[in-house]
Amino acid sequence: MGEKLKEFIAKSKELLNDKNASELQHKKGKLTARERLKYLLDSDSFAEIDAFAETQSRELEAKKKAGDGVITGYGTINKKAVYVYAQDFSFMGGSMGEIHNKKITQVMELALKTGCPCIGLLDSGGARIQEGVAALDAGGRIFQLNTMMSGVVPQISAILGPCAGIAVYSPALTDFIFMVNKTSYMFITGPDVIKTVTGESVDFERLGGAKQHNEKSGVAHFIADNEKDCLDMIKVLLGYLPQNNLESPPYHASDNSSRETKKLEAIVPEDPKKTYDMKEVITEIFDKRSFFELQPNYAANVVIGFARLNGNVVGIVANQPKVIAGCLDINSSDKIARFVRFCDCFNIPLINLVDVTGYLPGTEQEHNGIIRHGAKVLFAYSEATEPKISLVLRKAYGGAYIAMVSKGMGFDKVIAWPTAEIAVMGAEQAVSIINKDEIGKNPKAKAELVNQYTEKYLNPYVAAKLGKVDMTIEPKNTRIALSKCLEMLLSKREKRAAKKHGNMPL
């Protein structure tokens, strides 16, 4: 064996057997970058690129190490090609230097060229201070590529350690963010700097822990108990997604196409004032064990996620009556709009399950911009060209009706149960306005006026007479009706006027 070959083998072994990295990560209850890639990807499918790239900074000559703190390459997950990068926190805290960032952009460019999902496993303290503006500028290229890839290939980020500064902006530009409880952190500025600048004392967990970003900020989509669970969830998510925007989502036959949904009448009370769990409705309608919820802990008044209907992947947007009566507010509006736009990017039909009285009233909502945020929902649905089906279970009032049901907004099929109430507002509010003078003279008349309004307007038939409801069905036929509508719409093609892009009310 020649000396050159021996040298190569020695260097390769050094890359693969870093005991210091293993000890450092394992003490913190974390996997190493290579262990993460091995668990995520199909066995023996990973091909590493730029393995021997290293920093060119003279100041860091003594610290140089092959790979420069990030492992990049490609492999397969369930036999589907993906491009990946995994940051190595054991080398300079996973800091993002110029070469480190260029390795990441190389992977992103290849994912874009080949039409494959791109997955980042992040564990970084942020920009490498010693490399200054060179590191920052190379980070800017990552952000540009995130933007160019948006809507072309799925982008997934897993936060597997403390991520700060420029290390959090790239994940924020991707489609989905996964975090691990107690070991994942995201923040622009760390606790020490905050203490210096503002005097506020806060620890990593309260500042940017997994629970904070899954429950309060809405930055993250998923929270896992440990790293392996997190990586398993990524595998499940990919099972619902196409490789790119030119493909359809994967089809998997998984349930009886003619199955009736007889349990729905028991799940949904006829009394519109009684609550229920919309997730039970979703479980009953869609293919068994196929619902995969996104952001379950954020803006829980709305439920979003992927499921299958007769094997076809669909995106579900549903009001949750047991949380503030399923009203739309600022956070749920953002949650819906983002999800609708993702589904439209990647050819995933949308199904709305509607039971909503309207947008949440109040000075807090108004002063914080419910008009602007609510308009995002209108923009997202109006812009979407994918099949859009809306099912009204009970209430669909006012602006929320327009946003989630209206044929004028471009919904292809509107289905209603006999219990559906489609109107500008509820009966009590309506008669208080319409019959204000009459009630003022005779308050006892209000109850009868409410009954009259309810009988005349709070039903699906007024809307059906105007062609605003396509089908009124029994609850037991819900799955069958939705399946037939979806099958009819799968070949839908809709063109929009040529333009650079719209100006969404951000």
Secondary structure by P-SEA (a helix, b strand, c coil): ccaaaaaaaaaaaaaaccaaaaaaaaaaccccaaaaaaaaccccccccccccccccccccccccccccccccbbbbcccbbbbbbbbbcccccccccaaaaaaaaaaaaaaaaabbbbbbbcccccccccccaaaaaaaaaaaaaaaaacccbbbbbbbccccccaaaaaaaaccbbbbbccccccccccaaaaaaacccccccccccccccccccccccccccccaaaaaaaaaaaaaacccccccccccccccccccccccccccccccccbbbbaaaaaaacccccccccccccccccbbbbbbbcccbbbbbbbbbcccccccccaaaaaaaaaaaaaaaacbbbbbbbcccccccccaaaaaacaaaaaaaaaaaaaacccbbbbbbccccccccccccccccccccbbbbccccccccccaaaaaaacaaaaaaacccaaaaaaaaaaaccccaaaaaaaccccccccccaaaaaaaaaaaacccbbbbccccccccccc
